[in-house]
Amino acid sequence: MWKDKGAQVVTLTYACTGAIEELSVAFFTAADFASFAAMQIGGTVHAMVQGPSG
């Protein structure tokens, strides 16, 4: 975990079944609480933001 003046980065690894055995996702939170996540699959980085669900 990395922190600086309220900002932080946390990386989690998920165990999967199928084509990808493990998936690492980095979760970024800025000092103003803006947040997003990023993961790399097949050499491509995918950035994700929160959205409504349900």
Residue, then its C-alpha position, 0 to 999 in steps of 0.5 A: m500500500w502507498k499513501d501520500k497526503g491522503a492519497q493511496v494505492v492498494t493492489l489486490t490479487y484475485a484467484c480466478t478459474g478459467a483462462i486467467e489464473e490470477l488477476s491483480v487490480a490496483f485501486f487508486t484513491a486521491a486526496d479528494f476521494a476520487s477513485f479508480a482501479a486499473m488492471q492489466i490483461g494480455g499486455t493492455v491496461h484497463a482503467m475502471v471508474q465507479g458507476p451506478s449499479g443495481 
